[in-house]
Amino acid sequence: MSFCFISDIHSQSQRLQKAIDYAESQNLQIIFLGDIFDSKIEYSDSIAVLNLVEKCVKIGHVCMHSNHQDKLIRYLKGNNVSQNNGLDITIKEFDENNIDKKSLFDLLSSFPYGAIMKDSNGKEYRIAHAYFPNSLRTELNFVYRSDLNRRYRDVFIYGKTDRDNIRVKWWESENENQDYVRVAGHYHTVFIGDQSIVLDSGCGSDSLAPLSLYNVESGVIKEF
């Protein structure tokens, strides 16, 4: 099956439904790049997003683990976390709808940190919410929490930083030794290159920002 990437959703269920409908009409396996909850704009429907993503995962689509989901997991575990950047809205929606917290925790905890997939031409894609490290050597198709130490887990969901803890724009440079495409969301950027795909069009951070879908086989970006 051909596959596609869907950018960070941030509780925008109406846009998500349109993106899923398109993917299914094209018989595309969906790889959600993470950050499915936590809207920063007035509209938010975390319940509908949860139901849509859960349904998709059950039939073979994939959702990546991410920093926003990690924070929600820590909240569900009883940790003291700052309820900002939309998390407060997400929690309120779940509480008001009596969402089973254990089931939610189990679902979010089941998502992989990384995925390795190939298109019909054999080109390899290494996928994470923020950054799939060069140094990680694995033959696995999916990389889970149990496969990673703390340093790797943080890089996968928060991204690569330099010595001054400044976020690295890794997609702006070419690596002559890299024979795969690195894929991420996370950065509020859309960039399509020979070695890098960054797909985060700001959905849920700006009321006018779309949800983006990238069709790997056609190389076409659709906005919803």
N, C-alpha and C positions, 0 to 999 in steps of 0.2 A: 504493500500500500504506500502511496505517496504521502508526504507529511507536510505540515505547516507549523509555524510558530504564531502564537497569539501573545501580544504584549501585556504588560501589567494592567490588571483589570480595575483594582481599587473600588470594588463594590458597585460597578456600573453595569447592572444586569441587563438593561435594554440593549446596550451596545453589544454586550456579550452574547445575548440570544441571536442577534443578527450575524455575528461572526461565526457562531456555531452552525447556524443554518447554512451559511455559505460553505463552510468546510465540509459539512455532510453532503451538500449538493454536489461537491466536487470529489467526494469519496476520499477525503484527506484525513489522515490521523493527526490529531491536534496535540501539540506540545505547548502547554501553558507555561509561560516563563516565570510565573510566581506573582507575589503581591496581589493576591486575589481580593483581599479585603482592605478596609481603611480608606474611605473617601475623604478628601480634603475639600470637597465642594458640597453644596446643599443637598444634592440628590445622592441618596445612598440606599441600596437594597442588598445588604449582606446575606439575607436569608435566601433570596432568589439566586444569588451568585453561588452560595453554598450548594443549593439543590442542583444547579446546572453543572457545576464542576464535579460534584459527587456522581451524578448520573453519567457524565462523560468518562470518568475514571473507571467506573464499573464496566464499561463496554470497550475499554482498551486504549483510551486516550491517556495522556500523561500530564501531570502537574508537577512542576519543580518546587522544591523547598525554597524559601526566601526569607529575607530579614523581617518583613512585616509578619509573616506567618510564624517565624521563630519567636517573635515577641508575644504573639497571641498564645503560643504553646506554653511559654514561660508563665504567662498569666494564668492559664488553665491549670498549671501545676501548683499554683499558689504563691508564686514568686512575686515580689514587690516590683512592679514595672511602671514606668511613666505612661499614663494613658493619654498620649498626645498623638499628633499626626494622623488623626482619624480613628485610632484604636478605641477611644472612648465611645464613638458612635457605633462601631462594630459591636462592642461589648453590650451596649444598651439594646441594640436590635436583637442580639442573641438572648439576652435576659427577658426582654418583653415577649419573645416568642417561645420561651421555655425550651430552648435548644438543649439537647442532651450533651452535657459538656464532655463526658467520657467518649461518646461516639465522635464528637468533633475532634477531641484530642487524638483519638486513634486514627482518624482519617488524615489529619495534618501530619502526624508523625510517620505515616506510611509513604509520604512523598520522597522521591529521590533528591539528593543534592546535585547529582550530575547524570547526564545521559550521553551515550555515544551512538550515533546513528549514521547510516549511509544512504545516499540517494540512489536513483536508478543507474547513475553513471559510476557509482563506487566512491564518490566523494564523501569524505568523513566529516561529520559535524560533532563537535564537543560542546555540550550544552550545559549551562548553569544559569542561575538567576543573575549572578554578577561576574564570575570569573572561573573558568576551568583552568587550573594551574598547569603550566608546561611540565613541571617536575613530577606530577602524579603519573605514575606508570600503572596502567590497569588494562586488563583484557575484558573487564566487565562491561555489559551494555548499560547498566544502571549502577550508580554509586550512591550508597546509603550512609547514614550517620555512623553505623557500626564499622564502615570501611575507612573512616577518616579520623585523624587526631584533631584536637581543638583548633590548631592553626589552620589546617586545611578547611575545616568547617566554616570558619570565619571568612576565609577568602572566597569560598563558593557563594556565600550569601551576602557579603558586604563589599567584596571587591578587593583589588590589589592597591596597595598604597606604597609611597616611597619612604625614605628614611625620616622625613618630616611629617609622616602620616597624612600626606596629601594624596588624594585620589588620583590614580594613574589613568590617563586616557589611552589605554593600551591599543584601542582600535585605530589610532591615528598613525601607527607605524607598522611596517611590514617586517616579518621575520623569515629570512631566507631558509631557515631550517624547519619551518612549520609547513607540514603537508596536509593540514586539515583546516576547517573553518571553525573558529571559536564563536559561540552564540551566547548572547545575554540579553536581559532586559535592564531594569534597575536604574539606568543613568539619565532618564528623561531626554534621550537622544535617539534618533533614527539614523543608522549608518549601515550601508550595505557595501561590502568590499570583497575582494578575492579571498581574504583570510579572516574577515571579521563581519559579524552581523550583530548590530545592537538595535533592539526593537522595543523602545519605550517612548511612545508618543505623548506622554503626559496625561493619559486618561485618568480621570478622577482627581487630578490636581488643578485642572482648568476646565471650566464648564464647556468650552468650545473644543477641547482637545479630543481627538478621536481614539478609538481602540483600533490597533493595527494588527493585521494578519499578513504574514509573509509566506507565500506559496513556494516551497523549496524547488519544485520541479520547473515551474514557469518563471520564477524570479520576480513575480508580480507582488506588489504590496496593495492590499485592500484596506480601506478605512471605513469604519462604521460609527 
